[in-house]
Amino acid sequence: MSRMAAGFTLVELLVTIALIAILLAIGVPSYQSVTTANRMSGEINGLVGNLQYARAEAVKQGQNVTVCASSNGTSCSGSGTWSNGWIVVDSNNNVLKVQQAFGGTDTLASSGNTLSSIAYNRYGFTANSGTLTLHDQANTQTWRKCVVVSPVGELTLNSQGACP
């Protein structure tokens, strides 16, 4: 009488576990880089979207609209940093949009930390142009993204370390 074995042998189980461990060791770092890239792209796209919105509203309303670093999310105070979030306000100090601080460890700063706001006039131009740079926690040049705001209000998005 032959006996049919059901299930896996110990050797088969150990080989399967070893293969899964090898695949995870290869895949996890790749997954982390993908999530970092996607998170930072979303953050910088949010900033660009708010800047484009502010410029369009300035032209549409025929008045100044400002995007400024904010510490409290309700007013343009000089003490705010871009990493703490920003707000879009019109010339009557009506808050049009609010962006909260980033949830992760990414930092957004202006070149030389001198650009605390970007104000668009009724023609879509700005007098305070500059560069805003997004860094990951390790300040890896590969993941760095920059938004350059020109005096005519044009936005240029540079990525992968190509920042001025």
trRosetta pair geometry for C-beta under 8 A, 3 or more apart (Angstrom, degrees):
i j d omega theta_ij theta_ji phi_ij phi_ji
5 9 8.0 26 145 -67 146 87
8 12 4.4 -126 -170 86 102 124
8 13 5.0 120 119 -56 131 89
8 16 7.8 -38 -164 0 157 140
9 12 4.8 97 54 6 78 102
9 13 7.1 -144 93 -4 42 88
10 13 5.7 -56 -149 37 32 113
10 14 6.3 31 155 -18 67 107
11 14 5.9 -56 -146 38 30 110
11 15 6.4 30 155 -18 64 106
12 15 5.9 -55 -147 36 30 110
12 16 6.4 30 155 -18 63 108
13 16 5.8 -57 -150 37 30 112
13 17 6.4 28 155 -17 65 107
14 17 5.7 -53 -144 38 31 110
14 18 6.3 34 155 -21 64 106
15 18 5.7 -54 -147 36 30 113
15 19 6.5 31 154 -19 64 105
16 19 5.8 -54 -149 35 30 110
16 20 6.5 30 153 -17 64 106
17 20 5.7 -54 -148 37 32 112
17 21 6.3 35 153 -21 65 106
18 21 5.7 -54 -148 35 31 113
18 22 6.5 32 154 -20 64 104
19 22 5.7 -52 -148 34 32 111
19 23 6.4 30 155 -15 65 107
20 23 5.8 -57 -148 40 31 110
20 24 6.3 30 154 -18 65 108
21 24 5.8 -56 -146 38 29 110
21 25 6.3 33 154 -23 64 106
22 25 5.7 -54 -148 33 30 113
22 26 6.6 23 155 -12 63 106
23 26 5.9 -59 -150 40 32 107
23 27 5.8 17 159 -11 68 119
24 27 5.8 -64 -132 46 29 104
24 28 5.7 34 174 -32 70 108
25 28 6.8 -36 -126 21 18 108
26 29 7.7 -78 -179 34 27 97
26 30 7.2 10 147 -6 63 118
27 30 5.6 -69 -155 43 41 111
27 31 5.9 41 154 -25 77 108
28 31 5.5 -54 -145 34 33 113
28 32 6.5 35 156 -22 65 103
29 32 5.6 -52 -148 33 35 113
29 33 6.6 32 156 -17 65 102
30 33 6.0 -55 -152 36 33 108
30 34 6.5 33 151 -19 65 106
31 34 5.7 -55 -149 36 33 112
31 35 6.4 29 155 -16 67 106
32 35 5.9 -55 -145 38 31 107
32 36 6.3 33 155 -20 65 106
33 36 5.6 -52 -145 36 33 113
33 37 6.3 33 156 -19 65 106
34 37 5.8 -55 -147 38 29 110
34 38 6.3 25 157 -15 65 109
35 38 5.8 -55 -142 41 31 109
35 39 6.1 33 158 -21 66 108
36 39 5.9 -56 -144 36 27 110
36 40 6.2 18 161 -11 64 111
36 136 6.0 15 -165 -113 118 144
36 143 5.9 -57 143 -117 117 143
37 40 6.2 -62 -145 42 25 104
37 41 6.2 27 157 -21 63 110
37 143 6.8 -128 -90 -121 64 95
38 41 5.7 -54 -143 36 29 112
38 42 6.4 31 157 -19 63 106
39 42 5.9 -59 -155 35 28 111
39 43 6.5 26 152 -18 64 107
39 104 6.3 44 168 -9 144 153
39 106 7.2 -177 128 -31 111 139
40 43 5.6 -52 -145 36 36 112
40 44 6.3 26 160 -11 68 106
40 106 6.2 165 -100 -112 86 149
40 134 6.0 150 -159 130 98 131
40 136 6.4 -65 -75 -72 134 94
40 143 5.7 133 -1 179 171 102
40 145 5.9 153 156 -1 111 130
41 44 6.2 -59 -143 42 28 101
41 45 6.0 28 158 -19 64 113
41 145 7.5 150 -92 -72 49 160
42 45 5.8 -58 -141 39 26 111
42 46 6.4 33 156 -25 62 104
43 46 5.8 -52 -155 29 29 114
43 47 6.9 27 150 -15 62 102
43 102 5.8 14 -123 -108 132 121
43 106 6.1 -177 18 93 176 155
43 108 7.4 -150 154 -60 121 124
43 134 6.1 147 105 -143 120 149
44 47 5.6 -49 -153 34 40 113
44 48 6.3 39 150 -17 68 104
44 134 5.2 -119 -76 3 103 153
44 145 4.5 -69 -71 118 159 144
44 147 6.6 173 -163 -45 98 108
44 157 6.8 114 149 -141 124 116
44 159 7.9 157 83 -91 168 103
45 48 5.6 -51 -142 40 35 111
45 49 6.1 41 155 -23 65 106
46 49 5.7 -53 -146 36 28 114
46 50 6.5 25 157 -16 63 106
46 99 6.2 130 150 -129 119 131
47 50 5.9 -59 -150 37 30 107
47 51 6.4 28 154 -17 65 107
47 86 7.6 70 -121 33 85 140
47 99 7.5 87 -88 -157 62 176
47 108 7.0 173 -75 -143 147 151
47 132 6.7 -136 169 105 150 147
47 134 7.7 -168 4 -57 149 125
47 147 6.0 -141 114 -16 124 156
48 51 5.7 -55 -147 38 32 111
48 52 6.3 30 155 -17 66 107
48 147 5.9 -166 -80 -111 87 134
48 155 5.8 136 -141 156 91 151
48 157 6.1 -21 -86 -74 144 121
49 52 5.8 -56 -146 38 29 109
49 53 6.2 33 153 -22 64 107
50 53 5.4 -50 -144 36 33 116
50 54 6.3 36 155 -22 65 103
50 67 5.9 120 133 -122 105 132
50 86 6.9 137 120 91 157 119
50 88 5.7 -152 -173 -51 100 124
50 97 5.8 -153 -130 100 103 146
50 99 6.1 -72 -60 -39 158 132
51 54 5.7 -51 -147 34 31 111
51 55 6.5 30 154 -17 63 105
51 67 5.7 -75 -98 -4 66 165
51 118 6.6 3 -126 86 102 147
51 147 7.1 161 -1 165 159 147
51 149 6.9 -128 -160 -95 144 119
51 155 5.8 117 108 -83 136 140
52 55 5.8 -53 -148 37 33 111
52 56 6.3 31 155 -17 66 108
52 155 6.7 -83 -67 7 86 147
53 56 5.8 -58 -147 39 29 109
53 57 6.2 26 156 -17 65 109
53 88 6.5 -38 99 -114 112 170
53 96 7.6 -174 138 126 116 127
53 97 6.5 51 106 -12 149 151
54 57 5.8 -56 -144 39 29 110
54 58 6.4 34 155 -24 63 105
54 65 4.6 -170 -167 122 78 116
54 66 7.0 -66 -161 109 134 5
54 67 4.7 -110 -40 -44 165 103
54 88 4.9 -143 -83 -138 103 117
54 96 7.6 144 -99 71 74 141
54 118 7.4 111 97 96 152 100
54 120 5.6 144 132 10 93 127
55 58 5.8 -52 -150 31 30 113
55 59 6.7 24 155 -12 63 105
55 65 7.4 -151 -72 70 20 121
55 120 4.7 -176 -107 -112 60 164
55 124 5.0 56 -172 -142 98 87
55 153 5.2 124 -126 -178 130 127
56 59 6.0 -58 -152 39 32 107
56 60 5.9 28 153 -18 68 113
56 124 8.0 28 -76 -106 33 108
57 60 5.5 -56 -136 43 32 111
57 61 5.6 13 169 -4 70 113
57 65 4.7 94 92 -75 106 166
57 88 7.5 101 35 162 150 127
57 90 7.0 -105 142 -89 124 100
57 96 6.4 31 -137 -153 174 168
58 61 6.5 -60 -132 48 20 95
58 62 8.0 110 168 -64 49 6
58 63 6.7 -114 -143 81 62 44
58 64 6.2 -3 -130 -144 109 25
58 65 4.0 -129 -67 19 88 104
58 120 3.8 -150 -4 106 164 109
58 121 6.3 117 172 108 131 12
58 122 6.0 -139 160 -97 83 31
58 124 6.2 147 85 -88 115 50
59 62 7.5 19 -179 -71 26 46
59 120 7.7 -55 -33 145 75 126
59 122 6.5 104 -110 -176 40 48
59 123 7.0 43 -103 -150 87 13
59 124 5.0 3 -62 -58 114 97
61 65 7.0 104 43 -52 129 114
61 90 6.5 -44 102 -134 168 129
61 122 7.8 -112 86 -115 64 84
62 122 4.7 27 -157 -135 48 122
63 90 6.1 55 98 -174 122 101
63 91 4.4 -104 163 4 118 129
63 92 7.9 21 140 -18 157 84
63 122 6.1 27 -53 -79 16 97
64 90 7.3 129 90 -170 58 55
64 91 4.5 94 56 -75 88 104
64 119 5.5 2 -170 -178 113 107
64 120 6.8 159 -151 81 59 48
64 121 5.6 -29 -95 -109 79 53
64 122 7.3 -64 -58 -42 50 69
65 88 6.5 13 172 -178 104 93
65 89 7.2 179 -156 91 63 37
65 90 5.3 -34 -104 -108 79 61
65 91 7.3 -77 -71 -33 46 72
65 96 7.1 -8 -150 5 116 151
65 119 7.3 165 84 -153 33 61
65 120 5.3 -10 60 57 83 100
66 76 6.3 -6 114 -77 134 156
66 88 7.3 170 88 -151 44 50
66 89 5.4 -14 61 61 92 85
66 90 7.9 155 18 -109 74 13
66 117 5.3 2 -176 180 112 121
66 118 6.9 157 -155 81 63 42
66 119 4.2 -23 -99 -100 91 81
66 120 7.5 -174 -82 18 40 64
67 86 5.8 38 177 157 85 131
67 87 7.5 -174 -146 91 53 35
67 88 5.2 -20 -96 -98 76 76
67 117 6.6 163 86 -158 46 68
67 118 4.9 -5 57 57 97 94
67 119 7.9 -167 25 -76 57 39
68 76 3.8 46 77 -126 159 108
68 80 6.9 93 142 66 89 137
68 86 6.1 176 88 -154 31 92
68 87 6.3 -17 59 58 79 77
68 89 7.1 -24 18 19 111 109
68 116 6.2 25 -155 141 89 75
68 117 3.6 -17 -103 -105 93 101
68 118 7.5 -172 -75 23 54 54
69 76 8.0 87 61 -143 45 74
69 80 3.9 179 127 113 82 102
69 81 5.4 -55 179 -179 138 9
69 82 4.6 -81 -102 -67 113 55
69 84 6.8 81 -178 53 91 96
69 85 7.8 123 -155 86 58 39
69 86 5.4 -56 -101 -98 38 91
69 116 5.1 -91 32 -159 112 68
69 117 6.9 -118 13 -69 71 63
70 73 5.5 128 120 -74 131 28
70 74 7.3 154 -175 30 137 33
70 75 6.7 146 -136 74 111 37
70 76 6.3 -79 -89 -101 92 44
70 77 6.7 89 -139 27 62 81
70 80 4.3 -71 -132 -124 9 162
70 84 6.6 -128 87 104 50 104
70 85 5.8 -47 65 97 92 86
70 86 5.6 128 8 -130 92 33
70 87 4.7 42 -28 -3 150 102
70 98 7.9 -69 58 -139 153 85
71 77 5.6 -54 24 63 106 124
71 79 5.3 -17 -26 97 145 92
71 80 4.0 -141 -34 -93 72 78
71 81 7.3 60 -83 13 83 64
71 84 5.4 6 -115 124 50 158
72 75 6.4 13 64 34 114 82
72 77 6.8 59 12 4 104 131
72 80 7.6 -103 6 -85 61 114
73 85 5.9 2 -87 101 89 142
73 87 6.3 128 -157 -63 43 117
73 98 5.2 56 -167 -158 94 125
73 100 6.7 0 -101 -100 131 66
74 87 7.2 116 -101 -72 7 162
74 95 6.5 -76 -146 -63 52 148
74 98 7.9 -7 -78 -105 45 130
75 87 7.5 3 -42 46 3 153
75 89 7.9 34 -135 -64 44 154
75 93 7.3 3 -124 -161 85 113
76 80 7.4 -100 -153 21 45 137
76 87 6.8 -128 -68 63 75 110
76 89 6.1 -113 -30 21 114 141
76 117 6.0 37 -157 -91 129 136
77 80 5.4 112 68 -24 82 98
78 116 6.2 38 -142 151 58 168
80 84 5.6 -127 -159 67 83 129
80 85 7.8 -73 -167 70 122 65
80 86 7.6 128 143 -102 137 61
80 116 6.8 117 69 -162 83 103
81 84 5.0 95 61 1 77 103
81 109 7.0 -26 -171 -105 105 80
81 113 7.7 -32 -125 -142 99 105
82 85 7.9 -171 -175 47 36 7
82 86 6.1 -5 -134 -56 66 114
82 108 4.1 -99 121 108 114 101
82 109 5.9 176 43 -94 119 32
82 110 6.5 128 -23 -32 136 81
82 132 6.2 173 -137 -145 168 117
83 101 6.4 36 147 -143 59 96
83 102 6.6 -65 -159 20 69 106
83 106 7.8 -167 -129 109 98 61
83 107 4.8 -30 -93 -142 132 67
83 108 5.1 163 -76 41 63 73
83 109 6.8 -11 -35 -61 102 75
84 101 4.9 -44 -153 -87 35 111
85 98 7.1 23 164 176 126 77
85 99 5.0 -173 -158 101 85 69
85 100 4.8 -59 -99 -163 140 19
85 101 4.5 -84 -38 -56 95 54
85 102 8.0 179 -72 -21 71 54
86 99 5.1 12 53 52 73 112
87 95 5.6 -54 -174 -137 126 101
87 96 8.0 129 171 46 79 64
87 97 6.8 171 -158 89 55 56
87 98 5.1 -13 -109 -107 88 67
87 99 7.2 -161 -77 23 41 71
88 95 7.3 102 74 -165 55 58
88 96 4.4 -61 103 66 102 104
88 97 4.1 31 31 44 117 93
88 98 7.8 -126 22 -61 73 36
89 93 5.5 -7 -179 -140 130 41
89 94 6.4 152 -155 71 74 39
89 95 5.5 -40 -96 -98 85 50
89 96 6.4 172 -101 4 26 87
90 93 7.3 -81 69 -10 62 13
90 94 5.0 1 37 51 106 94
90 96 6.2 90 -33 -41 89 117
95 98 6.2 17 173 -57 125 98
102 106 5.1 -69 135 63 162 97
102 107 8.0 -141 40 -83 139 28
102 108 7.2 127 -22 -10 129 109
104 137 7.6 -103 151 -47 100 107
105 136 7.4 54 91 -178 90 59
105 137 3.9 27 110 -82 127 112
106 134 6.1 10 173 -174 118 94
106 135 6.6 169 -159 84 70 47
106 136 5.6 -44 -104 -113 84 45
106 137 6.9 -79 -76 -46 44 65
107 134 7.3 166 86 -150 43 50
107 135 5.1 -9 59 57 91 98
108 132 6.1 15 -179 175 97 105
108 133 7.2 171 -149 85 54 40
108 134 5.0 -17 -98 -98 82 75
108 135 7.8 -179 -79 19 35 68
109 113 5.7 -40 -174 -86 109 81
109 132 7.2 177 93 -152 24 66
109 133 6.0 -22 65 60 72 86
109 135 7.6 -7 18 5 101 110
110 113 5.8 118 63 -112 85 26
110 114 6.1 -113 108 51 124 50
110 115 3.4 -160 -158 50 155 98
110 116 7.2 -110 5 -60 148 38
110 130 5.5 32 -165 128 111 137
110 131 6.7 130 -159 82 63 52
110 132 5.4 -41 -96 -97 65 68
110 133 7.6 126 -124 13 17 78
111 114 7.1 -34 89 33 64 95
111 115 6.8 49 40 -1 71 118
111 130 5.5 -149 34 -178 106 102
111 131 4.3 58 -32 58 119 100
111 132 7.8 -102 -20 -72 73 28
111 133 6.9 88 -69 -14 69 112
111 164 7.5 -28 -91 90 147 91
112 115 7.9 90 65 -8 83 81
114 130 7.2 -160 79 -120 91 156
115 118 7.0 24 178 -62 111 85
115 128 6.4 147 -134 158 89 105
115 130 3.9 -151 -69 65 146 157
115 131 7.6 156 8 49 152 39
115 132 7.0 -110 88 -71 135 82
117 128 6.6 54 88 85 69 153
118 126 5.6 -10 -173 -148 84 151
118 128 5.9 -146 -115 87 52 100
118 129 7.7 58 -128 -104 102 37
118 130 7.7 -135 -87 38 103 94
118 149 5.7 -62 -129 169 141 174
119 126 6.1 143 75 -137 50 89
119 127 6.9 -10 69 35 101 90
119 128 6.3 65 25 26 85 114
120 124 5.8 -15 -169 -141 116 36
120 125 7.0 138 -151 67 68 26
120 126 5.3 -52 -93 -75 57 92
120 153 5.8 65 -122 -115 105 124
121 124 7.3 -58 68 12 63 16
121 125 5.4 -14 40 61 106 80
121 126 7.2 173 -2 -87 79 41
121 127 7.7 63 -30 -23 115 93
124 152 7.5 25 111 167 91 64
124 153 4.5 -129 152 48 78 168
125 151 6.5 8 -166 154 96 66
125 152 5.5 -51 -114 -137 85 41
125 153 5.3 -121 -109 -28 28 107
126 129 5.7 125 94 -67 109 73
126 149 6.3 -19 63 156 151 119
126 151 6.4 -138 72 -149 69 39
126 152 7.9 14 27 87 73 5
126 153 5.2 120 -8 -85 94 74
127 151 7.2 28 -117 -142 28 88
129 148 8.0 33 176 173 100 69
129 149 4.8 -153 -144 106 72 83
129 150 5.5 -2 -139 -171 143 16
129 151 4.7 -86 -27 -67 140 56
130 148 7.8 -120 128 -145 28 58
130 149 6.0 10 49 51 49 100
131 146 5.5 -9 -171 -170 107 116
131 147 7.0 158 -155 80 57 47
131 148 5.0 -20 -101 -102 86 71
131 149 7.4 -171 -81 18 35 72
131 163 6.7 121 177 -171 140 98
131 164 5.7 -157 -70 57 155 103
132 146 6.8 155 81 -155 46 62
132 147 4.8 -4 57 55 98 98
132 149 7.5 44 -4 -13 97 107
133 144 6.4 -10 -171 -169 102 102
133 145 7.3 157 -155 84 55 43
133 146 4.8 -20 -102 -101 75 87
133 163 5.5 51 -110 -148 116 156
134 144 6.9 158 80 -156 60 51
134 145 4.6 -7 54 62 110 92
134 146 7.3 -163 18 -76 72 38
135 139 4.8 -6 -172 -111 128 67
135 140 7.9 142 -164 35 78 51
135 143 7.6 92 -155 96 44 98
135 144 5.8 -8 -102 -108 66 85
136 139 6.8 -153 66 -60 64 21
136 140 5.5 -8 50 27 121 96
136 143 4.6 19 -16 96 124 145
136 144 7.8 -108 2 -70 81 55
139 144 7.6 27 -168 -75 56 107
140 143 4.7 57 81 19 105 104
140 144 7.1 -157 94 -33 53 81
141 144 5.4 -36 -149 2 40 122
141 160 7.8 45 141 174 72 49
141 161 3.9 40 169 -101 90 127
142 160 6.0 -18 -158 -142 50 72
142 161 6.3 -25 -81 -32 24 114
143 160 7.9 2 -78 -105 14 47
144 159 7.5 165 96 -156 53 49
144 160 7.3 67 60 -170 73 7
144 161 4.9 81 52 -87 116 53
144 163 5.9 -82 138 -18 123 129
145 157 7.0 -10 -174 -171 100 90
145 158 7.1 164 -159 88 51 55
145 159 4.7 -9 -112 -110 84 79
145 163 7.9 119 163 -71 12 114
146 157 7.4 158 85 -156 52 45
146 158 4.4 -5 59 59 101 101
146 159 7.6 -166 25 -75 65 39
146 162 7.6 -124 30 88 119 58
146 163 3.8 127 -34 -114 146 103
146 164 7.1 -179 145 19 162 71
147 155 5.9 -22 -167 -161 100 100
147 156 7.3 148 -158 74 49 47
147 157 5.8 -18 -102 -100 71 67
147 158 7.9 -170 -77 23 24 73
148 155 7.2 143 73 -158 52 47
148 156 4.4 -14 57 59 104 101
148 157 8.0 -159 20 -70 75 22
148 158 6.6 47 -15 -8 109 111
148 164 6.4 68 -95 9 129 124
149 153 7.2 -23 -168 -141 89 33
149 154 7.6 155 -154 77 45 44
149 155 6.0 -16 -100 -100 67 70
150 153 6.8 -38 73 33 77 18
150 154 4.4 4 37 53 122 92
150 155 7.8 -140 10 -67 83 26
150 156 7.2 63 -31 -8 104 106
158 162 4.5 -122 -177 92 113 90
158 163 5.4 157 95 -87 132 55
158 164 7.6 128 14 -17 163 74
159 162 6.8 23 65 36 28 97
